[in-house]
Structures are given as structure tokens and as C-alpha cells.
Amino acid sequence: MDKKTVGILRGGPEGDYYISLCEGGEILSHIFENLNERWKAVDIFIDRDGVWHLNGFPIEPTILPEKIDLVWNTAHHSLVNILNELSIPVINISALNSLLRNDSEVLAEHVKSFDLKIPQKIILPSYQGDFDGPKDLYVKRKAKEVLSKFSAPWIVKSFTSDSNMAIHLVKTFPELIRAIGDGVDHNQSILVEEFIYGRNIDTHSVGGFRDEGIYVFPPQNVNKEEKEIITQMAHDLHEHLGVEHYLKSTFVIHPKRGIFITEMSFSPDLKPDSHFHQICESVGAKAHHIIEHILKRSLN
């Protein structure tokens, strides 16, 4: 086929700015390194002020149809409206999927029909000294609030620009106080989540791959019965949520409480050592085969 140009859209004044930059950067690099003979990847960056850039130069979005064939959107899902007006094909997650990724109550409502559970969570708004009073009293008050809702162990995480920073697994009330205090010091909201003991099973599914409506990569390190149950759950979630291209469902099998879903992702992890690379190779594929499948499917 003729070489196609795909614009990787990232940044923007809304959404997870830094996550978008990193995710989009990984996709750019992956296409350049593995698919460069058939696909040209270009960087479409939106700065904090909402100014669009193409390969570093400020532009108006209206010029994009003459520059690109397709957009892979890692920025806020609402930007698809602009691209639709320009009649540009888009790889994008839906507003619902974006909400499910960030709202545990909505997720719980959607998964209850699958005999799935989700860990209990509470989000503590960022500390405001003028409103919340002395910091030490605020931290103790919030720790008691968490304890009243669900018991230890807990995962405590600050919503920092680096999603891997400020994550604590705590088992006692004093540890909870210290972890919340650390989160307060980051001046961001804090997520406290029930920690579920058990085996973590990452399950990947792709729409339309290998001539299947929804292809579920066989989950690893499970017995036959667990494999069948988790494969069906991943398939049903993909279908129920209306995922067009890719879904990673992270399940935890608790020995007594059943199966929990703890995380969902709608963009594959393209780091060289990622589980996504490993699972592709387990079925005789490469990560770039999946990326090219998604690109081609979006143009059809």
C-alpha cells in the first residue's frame, strides 16, 4: 500500500497532560522504529494554552486534512469532535471509556452484571490550608475517614504528573497517616484504595484481530477453568464497553472473595519489556503487528 501518514495527537489543556505526552511519544517511536516503511508518524502537539503544533511548528487544525491520513489521539477524548469536523479518521477512546478509567463508581455499575468486583476507593481532594485547617489534624481526620469506610491494607497514591511516584502500600493506621501526609505534601488529590491480595492477571483484547470480532490473548499463569472464565470476562467487558480497538483488563483472583477488576487501559504499553510485548510473542505475533492492525482498521 502507499505510505500513509498518521498524526499522534498529544498534550492539550485538558486531561492527563504528562501521561498523554509519554503515551503519544511511545507510539511515535514505535511506529518510526517498526513500521516506517509503510507508515509515517508525525507529532501533533497541543500546548497548555491550546495551541496546536505539527512537528514543532504552530498550526491551525484546519490544515491537517492535507497533511495526514489518520490521527491517533492520546490527548483528551473531546478533541475527536474537531477531527470529525475535518473528516479525519481517528483512533480514540470514547467518553464513556475515559470516564470508566477515572470513576470507580461508574465502573462498579458497569461490571456488576459480570460477577466482577472492584476494590473500594476514596478520593481525598487536594489539601487547602485556609479551608482544611492545620495539616496534621487534616491528615488524621482523613485517615479516620478512610478507616471508617474500609479496612487495611490500603494503596495510597498521589495524583502527581508522574503516575509511578508517591505510591504506598500500607497495613497499619500510623502508616496510613504517614502516607496521606506524603500525598498532602505533593499538593494533589489522593487516591486511597483497598488492596486486594491475590494473583494479578493482565488480559489483553483487540477488536478484529485474526478475523475474530474480539480477539482475547490467552491469559497466562492460570489453570484451565480460570483461563476460560477470565477470557470470557475480558471478551464481555470489551464488548459491553464498546471498545473499538484495544483493552487491557487487570484482574485479581482472590482465593476467597472471587475475581476483582482493578484497572483498565485503552492503549497498549509499548515499552520493550512490557507485558503486552510478552503476550504478543506468546501467540506468535509482535507488538507492531497489533499497532499496524489498529492503524489499518481505522482507515477502513
Residue frames as qw, qx, qy, qz and C-alpha x, y, z in Angstrom:
[[0.000, 0.887, 0.462, 0.000, 0.00, 0.00, 0.00],
 [0.273, 0.721, -0.081, 0.631, 1.03, 3.64, -0.36],
 [0.408, -0.071, -0.555, 0.721, 2.81, 5.06, 2.66],
 [0.288, -0.792, -0.445, -0.304, 0.26, 6.64, 4.98],
 [0.180, 0.381, -0.389, 0.819, 0.80, 9.47, 7.44],
 [0.539, -0.620, -0.570, -0.009, -0.52, 9.11, 10.98],
 [0.006, 0.635, -0.260, 0.728, -0.51, 12.07, 13.35],
 [0.541, -0.321, -0.694, 0.349, -0.02, 11.26, 17.02],
 [0.196, -0.731, -0.102, -0.646, -2.07, 13.82, 18.97],
 [0.643, -0.321, -0.543, 0.434, -0.85, 14.53, 22.50],
 [0.195, 0.015, -0.265, 0.944, -0.84, 17.18, 25.22],
 [0.236, -0.598, -0.534, -0.548, -3.67, 19.70, 25.44],
 [0.161, -0.444, 0.329, -0.818, -5.12, 21.91, 28.18],
 [0.790, -0.274, 0.151, -0.528, -7.43, 19.15, 29.46],
 [0.970, 0.046, -0.233, -0.042, -6.85, 15.60, 30.65],
 [0.789, -0.499, 0.202, 0.296, -3.68, 13.90, 31.87],
 [0.326, 0.902, -0.246, -0.139, -1.17, 16.15, 30.12],
 [0.128, -0.661, 0.736, 0.070, 2.06, 14.36, 31.03],
 [0.657, 0.038, 0.751, -0.053, 0.61, 10.88, 30.60],
 [0.661, 0.702, 0.224, -0.138, -0.56, 11.93, 27.13],
 [0.195, 0.854, -0.463, -0.137, 2.90, 13.23, 26.25],
 [0.336, -0.433, 0.836, 0.022, 4.57, 9.97, 27.30],
 [0.685, 0.270, 0.665, -0.128, 1.97, 7.68, 25.75],
 [0.582, 0.794, 0.061, -0.165, 1.99, 9.58, 22.48],
 [0.035, 0.790, -0.597, -0.133, 5.78, 9.65, 22.45],
 [0.521, -0.203, 0.829, 0.013, 5.91, 5.86, 22.81],
 [0.698, 0.520, 0.483, -0.098, 3.52, 5.40, 19.88],
 [0.351, 0.890, -0.231, -0.177, 5.53, 7.83, 17.73],
 [0.157, -0.635, 0.750, 0.096, 8.77, 5.99, 18.45],
 [0.634, 0.018, 0.771, -0.065, 7.24, 2.55, 17.96],
 [0.680, 0.668, 0.277, -0.117, 5.81, 3.37, 14.54],
 [0.237, 0.876, -0.400, -0.126, 9.06, 5.05, 13.44],
 [0.259, -0.539, 0.801, 0.019, 11.19, 2.10, 14.58],
 [0.471, 0.029, 0.881, -0.042, 8.98, -0.75, 13.37],
 [0.493, 0.606, 0.624, -0.032, 6.58, 0.45, 10.65],
 [0.056, -0.683, 0.159, 0.711, 8.49, 3.22, 8.91],
 [0.196, -0.040, 0.767, 0.609, 8.37, 1.51, 5.50],
 [0.040, -0.503, -0.784, -0.362, 4.57, 1.76, 5.37],
 [0.263, -0.866, -0.424, -0.019, 3.66, 4.48, 7.88],
 [0.326, 0.397, -0.201, 0.834, 4.99, 7.96, 8.52],
 [0.425, -0.687, -0.539, 0.238, 4.35, 9.13, 12.10],
 [0.194, 0.515, -0.051, 0.833, 4.20, 12.87, 12.79],
 [0.280, -0.324, -0.632, 0.646, 3.86, 14.68, 16.10],
 [0.174, -0.656, -0.326, -0.658, 0.74, 16.78, 16.69],
 [0.400, -0.226, -0.593, 0.661, 1.23, 18.57, 20.00],
 [0.207, -0.801, -0.310, -0.469, -1.24, 20.85, 21.78],
 [0.308, 0.234, -0.522, 0.760, 0.31, 23.07, 24.43],
 [0.148, -0.396, -0.721, 0.549, -1.23, 24.15, 27.73],
 [0.180, 0.397, 0.082, -0.897, -2.71, 27.23, 26.03],
 [0.663, 0.475, 0.524, -0.246, -4.49, 25.11, 23.42],
 [0.328, 0.742, -0.393, -0.434, -2.15, 26.00, 20.53],
 [0.956, 0.169, 0.241, 0.022, -1.73, 23.15, 18.03],
 [0.051, -0.735, 0.593, 0.325, 1.72, 22.28, 16.64],
 [0.953, 0.297, 0.048, -0.035, 2.72, 19.95, 13.81],
 [0.842, 0.157, -0.107, 0.505, 6.29, 18.68, 14.14],
 [0.500, -0.336, -0.213, 0.769, 7.07, 21.64, 16.39],
 [0.065, 0.114, 0.231, 0.964, 5.50, 24.42, 14.30],
 [0.306, 0.364, 0.526, -0.705, 2.28, 26.22, 15.36],
 [0.061, -0.155, -0.758, -0.630, -0.64, 25.44, 13.05],
 [0.600, 0.022, 0.165, -0.783, -4.40, 25.70, 12.73],
 [0.557, 0.005, 0.823, -0.114, -6.10, 22.29, 12.87],
 [0.664, 0.610, 0.190, -0.388, -7.83, 23.07, 9.57],
 [0.351, 0.688, -0.578, -0.265, -4.63, 22.31, 7.63],
 [0.493, -0.322, 0.802, -0.100, -4.42, 18.74, 8.95],
 [0.833, 0.348, 0.380, -0.202, -6.51, 17.04, 6.24],
 [0.629, 0.742, -0.233, -0.008, -3.88, 17.93, 3.63],
 [0.015, 0.709, -0.677, 0.197, -1.04, 16.72, 5.87],
 [0.246, -0.221, 0.908, -0.258, -2.21, 13.44, 7.38],
 [0.473, -0.097, -0.740, -0.469, -4.40, 10.40, 6.69],
 [0.703, -0.450, -0.549, -0.046, -5.21, 9.43, 10.26],
 [0.124, -0.656, 0.422, -0.613, -4.89, 10.64, 13.87],
 [0.654, -0.258, -0.675, 0.224, -4.09, 8.55, 16.94],
 [0.242, -0.744, 0.048, -0.621, -5.44, 10.63, 19.81],
 [0.602, -0.173, -0.641, 0.443, -3.73, 10.23, 23.18],
 [0.024, -0.155, 0.252, -0.955, -4.99, 13.63, 24.39],
 [0.391, 0.191, 0.568, -0.699, -8.48, 14.40, 25.76],
 [0.344, 0.307, 0.869, 0.177, -11.23, 12.38, 24.09],
 [0.272, 0.786, 0.386, -0.400, -13.29, 15.50, 23.32],
 [0.038, -0.594, 0.445, 0.669, -10.77, 16.54, 20.64],
 [0.348, 0.182, 0.865, 0.313, -12.31, 13.92, 18.40],
 [0.295, 0.783, 0.479, -0.266, -15.10, 16.44, 17.70],
 [0.075, 0.799, -0.293, -0.520, -12.65, 18.78, 15.95],
 [0.187, -0.304, 0.840, 0.408, -11.16, 15.93, 13.95],
 [0.376, 0.441, 0.815, -0.005, -14.59, 14.63, 12.95],
 [0.274, 0.851, 0.186, -0.408, -15.49, 18.08, 11.62],
 [0.078, 0.709, -0.545, -0.440, -12.36, 17.85, 9.46],
 [0.927, 0.262, -0.080, -0.255, -13.34, 14.34, 8.28],
 [0.244, 0.586, -0.759, 0.146, -10.10, 12.84, 9.60],
 [0.851, -0.205, -0.478, -0.079, -10.24, 9.19, 10.74],
 [0.196, -0.679, 0.488, -0.512, -9.37, 8.93, 14.45],
 [0.653, -0.138, -0.714, 0.213, -8.17, 6.28, 16.85],
 [0.204, -0.454, 0.261, -0.827, -9.79, 7.49, 20.06],
 [0.163, -0.251, -0.903, 0.307, -11.30, 6.19, 23.28],
 [0.219, -0.659, -0.540, -0.476, -14.92, 7.07, 23.92],
 [0.235, -0.586, 0.235, -0.739, -16.16, 9.49, 26.57],
 [0.874, -0.385, -0.056, -0.291, -17.57, 6.51, 28.48],
 [0.896, 0.055, -0.270, 0.347, -14.27, 4.63, 28.44],
 [0.276, 0.498, -0.308, 0.762, -12.46, 7.76, 29.61],
 [0.524, -0.550, 0.136, -0.636, -14.93, 8.11, 32.47],
 [0.957, -0.222, -0.169, -0.081, -14.64, 4.44, 33.44],
 [0.706, 0.294, -0.367, 0.530, -10.88, 4.79, 33.66],
 [0.156, 0.350, -0.359, 0.851, -11.22, 7.52, 36.30],
 [0.530, -0.301, 0.170, -0.774, -14.52, 6.91, 38.12],
 [0.045, 0.108, -0.980, 0.159, -14.77, 3.77, 40.24],
 [0.449, 0.274, 0.583, -0.619, -18.49, 4.24, 40.95],
 [0.644, 0.493, -0.196, -0.551, -19.37, 4.26, 37.25],
 [0.334, 0.381, -0.854, -0.113, -17.08, 1.28, 36.69],
 [0.215, -0.007, 0.888, -0.406, -18.76, -0.65, 39.51],
 [0.609, 0.383, 0.291, -0.631, -22.16, -0.06, 37.92],
 [0.613, 0.528, -0.420, -0.411, -20.95, -1.39, 34.57],
 [0.321, 0.354, -0.878, 0.024, -19.19, -4.52, 35.82],
 [0.486, -0.159, 0.650, -0.563, -21.76, -5.77, 38.34],
 [0.861, 0.257, 0.022, -0.438, -23.54, -7.83, 35.65],
 [0.660, 0.479, -0.578, 0.021, -20.31, -9.81, 35.06],
 [0.876, -0.447, -0.163, 0.073, -19.99, -11.15, 38.62],
 [0.585, 0.343, -0.250, 0.691, -16.93, -8.91, 38.94],
 [0.438, -0.820, -0.265, 0.257, -15.95, -6.85, 41.93],
 [0.415, 0.676, -0.165, 0.586, -13.82, -3.72, 42.19],
 [0.484, -0.172, -0.516, 0.685, -11.75, -2.57, 45.16],
 [0.170, -0.902, -0.384, 0.102, -13.30, 0.09, 47.35],
 [0.488, 0.257, 0.013, 0.834, -11.81, 3.55, 46.83],
 [0.141, -0.905, -0.323, 0.239, -11.97, 7.05, 48.22],
 [0.497, 0.486, 0.060, 0.716, -10.52, 10.20, 46.67],
 [0.375, -0.707, -0.285, 0.527, -9.29, 12.91, 49.02],
 [0.348, 0.899, 0.123, 0.236, -9.30, 16.38, 47.42],
 [0.561, 0.346, -0.276, 0.699, -6.04, 18.32, 47.49],
 [0.444, -0.553, -0.464, 0.531, -5.33, 19.97, 50.82],
 [0.107, 0.728, 0.150, 0.660, -6.35, 23.62, 51.11],
 [0.400, -0.047, -0.569, 0.717, -4.78, 25.16, 54.20],
 [0.196, -0.141, 0.118, -0.963, -7.21, 28.07, 54.52],
 [0.701, -0.167, -0.279, -0.635, -10.21, 25.75, 54.33],
 [0.838, -0.082, -0.539, -0.027, -9.00, 22.45, 55.83],
 [0.601, -0.778, 0.135, -0.125, -7.20, 23.77, 58.89],
 [0.279, -0.703, 0.650, 0.074, -3.85, 22.60, 60.30],
 [0.571, 0.405, -0.656, -0.283, -2.20, 19.98, 58.11],
 [0.097, 0.193, -0.943, 0.254, -1.56, 17.40, 60.86],
 [0.446, 0.201, 0.618, -0.616, -5.17, 17.48, 62.04],
 [0.656, 0.442, -0.201, -0.578, -6.42, 17.27, 58.45],
 [0.406, 0.361, -0.831, -0.121, -4.27, 14.19, 57.77],
 [0.098, -0.012, 0.910, -0.403, -5.52, 12.38, 60.90],
 [0.546, 0.323, 0.338, -0.695, -9.12, 13.30, 60.09],
 [0.648, 0.444, -0.405, -0.469, -8.85, 11.92, 56.56],
 [0.234, 0.269, -0.931, 0.072, -7.12, 8.75, 57.79],
 [0.312, 0.134, 0.768, -0.543, -10.05, 8.13, 60.17],
 [0.625, 0.420, 0.009, -0.658, -12.45, 8.74, 57.29],
 [0.513, 0.383, -0.723, -0.261, -10.70, 6.05, 55.24],
 [0.039, 0.128, -0.940, 0.313, -10.65, 3.61, 58.17],
 [0.475, 0.217, 0.527, -0.670, -14.39, 4.06, 58.69],
 [0.677, 0.441, -0.182, -0.560, -15.11, 3.05, 55.09],
 [0.951, 0.184, -0.249, -0.021, -12.87, 0.01, 54.58],
 [0.729, -0.624, 0.252, 0.130, -10.10, -1.79, 56.42],
 [0.040, -0.715, 0.645, 0.265, -6.39, -2.31, 55.74],
 [0.485, -0.295, 0.218, 0.794, -4.33, -2.93, 53.71],
 [0.327, 0.874, 0.228, -0.277, -4.57, 0.20, 51.58],
 [0.590, 0.230, 0.272, 0.725, -2.85, 1.60, 48.50],
 [0.057, -0.881, -0.194, 0.427, -2.30, 5.35, 48.80],
 [0.573, 0.232, 0.400, 0.677, -1.39, 7.28, 45.68],
 [0.014, 0.663, 0.076, -0.745, -0.96, 10.96, 44.89],
 [0.615, 0.685, 0.375, 0.107, -2.22, 12.25, 41.54],
 [0.279, -0.682, 0.318, 0.597, 1.19, 13.59, 40.53],
 [0.517, 0.676, -0.313, -0.422, 2.38, 14.19, 36.97],
 [0.290, 0.373, -0.880, -0.051, 4.44, 11.00, 37.29],
 [0.818, -0.243, -0.198, -0.482, 1.98, 8.16, 37.81],
 [0.819, 0.016, -0.526, 0.229, 4.72, 5.99, 39.36],
 [0.205, 0.340, -0.481, 0.782, 5.55, 8.42, 42.18],
 [0.316, -0.213, 0.435, -0.816, 4.17, 8.61, 45.70],
 [0.789, -0.139, -0.446, -0.398, 2.56, 5.15, 45.83],
 [0.175, -0.398, 0.764, -0.477, 2.36, 3.48, 49.25],
 [0.698, -0.235, -0.638, -0.223, 1.13, 0.05, 50.32],
 [0.129, -0.414, 0.556, -0.708, 0.22, 0.44, 53.99],
 [0.537, -0.215, -0.814, -0.062, -1.07, -2.02, 56.57],
 [0.361, -0.457, -0.615, 0.532, -1.49, -0.01, 59.78],
 [0.012, -0.929, -0.370, -0.009, -3.24, 3.19, 60.80],
 [0.348, -0.766, 0.179, 0.509, 0.03, 5.04, 61.61],
 [0.435, -0.054, 0.623, 0.648, 1.36, 4.07, 58.17],
 [0.212, 0.705, 0.615, 0.281, -1.87, 5.37, 56.63],
 [0.166, -0.935, -0.142, 0.280, -1.39, 8.72, 58.37],
 [0.399, -0.534, 0.422, 0.615, 2.18, 8.98, 57.05],
 [0.395, 0.234, 0.709, 0.535, 1.14, 8.01, 53.51],
 [0.108, 0.861, 0.482, 0.123, -1.68, 10.57, 53.41],
 [0.295, -0.852, 0.062, 0.429, 0.73, 13.14, 54.80],
 [0.438, -0.226, 0.571, 0.657, 3.13, 12.40, 51.96],
 [0.278, 0.553, 0.676, 0.401, 0.29, 12.81, 49.50],
 [0.084, -0.938, -0.289, 0.169, -0.67, 16.14, 51.02],
 [0.394, -0.636, 0.287, 0.598, 2.93, 17.30, 50.53],
 [0.396, 0.129, 0.658, 0.627, 2.53, 16.73, 46.76],
 [0.220, 0.383, 0.099, -0.892, -0.30, 19.31, 46.71],
 [0.383, 0.040, -0.685, -0.618, -2.51, 16.97, 44.68],
 [0.820, -0.200, 0.015, -0.536, -5.61, 14.88, 45.23],
 [0.131, -0.376, 0.906, -0.144, -5.02, 11.50, 46.86],
 [0.793, -0.020, -0.429, -0.432, -6.49, 8.12, 45.94],
 [0.313, -0.333, 0.823, -0.336, -6.85, 5.56, 48.73],
 [0.748, 0.132, -0.455, -0.464, -7.82, 2.10, 47.50],
 [0.856, -0.296, 0.370, -0.208, -8.49, -1.23, 49.14],
 [0.152, 0.543, -0.801, -0.203, -5.58, -3.57, 48.39],
 [0.936, 0.040, 0.028, -0.350, -6.74, -6.97, 47.14],
 [0.364, -0.471, 0.797, 0.106, -4.49, -9.92, 47.92],
 [0.846, 0.313, 0.411, -0.133, -4.31, -12.47, 45.13],
 [0.581, -0.022, 0.551, 0.598, -2.88, -13.21, 41.70],
 [0.251, 0.683, -0.064, -0.683, -2.78, -10.39, 39.18],
 [0.576, 0.247, 0.700, 0.340, -3.77, -11.41, 35.66],
 [0.166, 0.556, -0.183, -0.794, -3.35, -8.89, 32.84],
 [0.542, 0.361, 0.746, 0.139, -5.59, -9.80, 29.91],
 [0.033, 0.416, -0.309, -0.855, -5.36, -8.07, 26.53],
 [0.514, 0.506, 0.693, 0.001, -8.07, -7.95, 23.87],
 [0.051, -0.340, 0.384, 0.857, -8.07, -6.44, 20.37],
 [0.621, 0.516, 0.335, -0.485, -11.01, -5.78, 18.08],
 [0.718, 0.644, -0.082, -0.252, -10.96, -7.58, 14.73],
 [0.041, -0.657, 0.744, 0.116, -7.57, -9.26, 15.14],
 [0.091, -0.160, 0.973, 0.139, -7.06, -12.61, 13.38],
 [0.365, -0.193, -0.645, -0.643, -10.55, -12.39, 11.90],
 [0.307, -0.463, -0.788, 0.265, -12.23, -12.52, 15.30],
 [0.139, -0.851, -0.316, -0.395, -14.72, -9.88, 16.37],
 [0.344, -0.840, 0.339, -0.249, -12.86, -9.60, 19.68],
 [0.792, 0.238, -0.507, 0.243, -9.57, -11.45, 19.99],
 [0.580, -0.762, 0.219, -0.186, -8.57, -12.17, 23.59],
 [0.405, 0.548, -0.705, 0.197, -4.93, -13.10, 24.09],
 [0.804, -0.295, -0.517, 0.005, -4.80, -16.26, 26.23],
 [0.379, -0.829, 0.271, -0.309, -4.17, -15.24, 29.86],
 [0.585, 0.369, -0.668, 0.275, -1.04, -16.69, 31.45],
 [0.133, 0.198, -0.768, 0.594, -0.32, -18.42, 34.76],
 [0.630, -0.062, 0.275, -0.724, -3.88, -19.64, 35.25],
 [0.378, 0.018, 0.926, 0.004, -5.47, -23.08, 35.25],
 [0.049, 0.256, 0.780, 0.569, -7.91, -24.22, 32.58],
 [0.117, -0.727, -0.674, 0.057, -11.05, -23.19, 34.47],
 [0.209, -0.721, -0.110, 0.652, -9.63, -19.77, 35.39],
 [0.206, -0.166, 0.539, 0.800, -8.47, -19.25, 31.81],
 [0.010, 0.478, 0.773, 0.417, -11.96, -19.87, 30.44],
 [0.188, -0.803, -0.508, 0.249, -13.63, -17.59, 33.00],
 [0.250, -0.646, 0.075, 0.717, -11.16, -14.71, 32.61],
 [0.198, 0.022, 0.640, 0.742, -11.11, -14.96, 28.81],
 [0.036, -0.633, -0.721, -0.281, -14.90, -14.72, 28.74],
 [0.243, -0.808, -0.327, 0.426, -14.92, -11.82, 31.21],
 [0.266, -0.427, 0.301, 0.810, -12.36, -9.91, 29.15],
 [0.108, 0.263, 0.731, 0.620, -14.36, -10.56, 25.98],
 [0.128, -0.740, -0.657, -0.058, -17.63, -9.48, 27.58],
 [0.273, -0.722, -0.137, 0.621, -16.08, -6.32, 29.06],
 [0.232, -0.179, 0.487, 0.823, -14.60, -5.36, 25.69],
 [0.014, -0.433, -0.748, -0.504, -17.99, -5.86, 24.05],
 [0.231, -0.760, -0.585, 0.164, -20.11, -4.27, 26.78],
 [0.279, -0.681, -0.039, 0.676, -17.93, -1.16, 27.00],
 [0.556, 0.808, 0.189, -0.037, -17.98, -0.69, 23.23],
 [0.382, -0.656, 0.449, 0.472, -14.19, -0.71, 22.97],
 [0.685, 0.673, -0.103, -0.259, -13.26, -0.33, 19.32],
 [0.547, 0.643, -0.527, 0.096, -9.60, -1.29, 19.31],
 [0.547, 0.210, -0.704, 0.401, -7.67, -2.31, 22.43],
 [0.601, -0.668, 0.063, -0.434, -8.39, -3.09, 26.07],
 [0.432, 0.211, -0.788, 0.385, -6.17, -4.34, 28.87],
 [0.686, -0.572, -0.131, -0.430, -8.16, -5.69, 31.81],
 [0.223, 0.383, -0.771, 0.457, -6.24, -6.29, 35.03],
 [0.785, -0.412, -0.307, -0.346, -7.93, -8.92, 37.19],
 [0.055, -0.449, 0.778, -0.437, -7.03, -10.12, 40.68],
 [0.739, -0.209, -0.595, -0.235, -8.10, -13.61, 41.72],
 [0.311, -0.503, 0.551, -0.589, -8.69, -13.55, 45.48],
 [0.203, 0.076, -0.976, 0.035, -8.75, -17.07, 47.00],
 [0.030, 0.386, 0.832, -0.396, -11.99, -16.41, 48.93],
 [0.208, 0.591, 0.278, -0.728, -13.62, -13.25, 47.57],
 [0.664, 0.601, 0.444, 0.023, -13.61, -14.08, 43.87],
 [0.570, 0.260, 0.299, 0.719, -12.41, -12.09, 40.88],
 [0.063, -0.833, -0.171, 0.523, -11.82, -8.34, 41.04],
 [0.570, 0.601, 0.179, 0.531, -11.03, -5.95, 38.23],
 [0.482, -0.640, -0.144, 0.581, -8.51, -3.40, 39.43],
 [0.078, -0.601, 0.278, 0.746, -7.50, -1.49, 36.32],
 [0.682, 0.559, 0.454, 0.123, -8.34, -0.95, 32.66],
 [0.186, -0.558, 0.344, 0.732, -6.19, 0.59, 29.94],
 [0.664, 0.646, 0.332, -0.180, -7.23, 1.51, 26.41],
 [0.435, 0.820, -0.370, -0.033, -3.76, 2.00, 24.93],
 [0.960, -0.031, -0.180, 0.210, -1.08, -0.72, 24.77],
 [0.446, -0.810, 0.313, 0.219, 2.13, -0.34, 26.75],
 [0.782, 0.602, -0.127, 0.099, 4.82, -0.22, 24.07],
 [0.251, -0.782, 0.568, -0.044, 7.84, -0.23, 26.37],
 [0.505, 0.421, -0.738, -0.149, 10.22, -3.03, 25.23],
 [0.148, 0.114, -0.927, 0.324, 9.87, -5.05, 28.45],
 [0.531, -0.077, 0.207, -0.818, 6.10, -4.66, 28.83],
 [0.520, 0.099, 0.816, -0.230, 3.64, -7.49, 29.39],
 [0.646, 0.623, 0.110, -0.427, 1.98, -6.50, 26.11],
 [0.339, 0.638, -0.655, -0.223, 5.15, -7.40, 24.18],
 [0.201, -0.242, 0.938, -0.144, 5.38, -10.72, 26.01],
 [0.594, 0.312, 0.631, -0.389, 1.75, -11.66, 25.41],
 [0.594, 0.660, -0.198, -0.415, 2.04, -10.85, 21.69],
 [0.222, 0.535, -0.809, -0.103, 5.05, -13.13, 21.36],
 [0.430, -0.081, 0.844, -0.309, 3.21, -15.91, 23.19],
 [0.690, 0.477, 0.486, -0.245, 0.85, -16.21, 20.20],
 [0.652, 0.156, 0.488, 0.558, 3.50, -15.73, 17.51],
 [0.226, 0.885, 0.274, 0.299, 2.90, -12.02, 16.97],
 [0.451, 0.024, -0.195, 0.871, 4.82, -8.80, 17.57],
 [0.025, -0.625, -0.429, 0.651, 3.58, -5.61, 19.19],
 [0.088, 0.388, -0.303, -0.866, 3.94, -3.72, 15.91],
 [0.080, -0.231, -0.877, -0.413, 1.58, -6.23, 14.24],
 [0.098, -0.658, -0.698, 0.266, -1.14, -5.10, 16.63],
 [0.053, -0.606, -0.043, 0.793, -0.33, -1.41, 16.12],
 [0.066, 0.166, -0.615, -0.768, -0.48, -1.80, 12.34],
 [0.078, -0.422, -0.892, -0.146, -3.72, -3.76, 12.63],
 [0.060, -0.706, -0.489, 0.510, -5.27, -0.88, 14.60],
 [0.021, -0.481, 0.257, 0.838, -3.98, 1.67, 12.07],
 [0.069, -0.038, -0.796, -0.600, -5.34, -0.25, 9.07],
 [0.081, -0.522, -0.846, 0.067, -8.65, -0.96, 10.75],
 [0.039, -0.660, -0.320, 0.679, -9.15, 2.73, 11.48],
 [0.074, 0.368, -0.421, -0.826, -8.80, 3.62, 7.80],
 [0.046, -0.187, -0.907, -0.374, -11.34, 1.05, 6.60]]
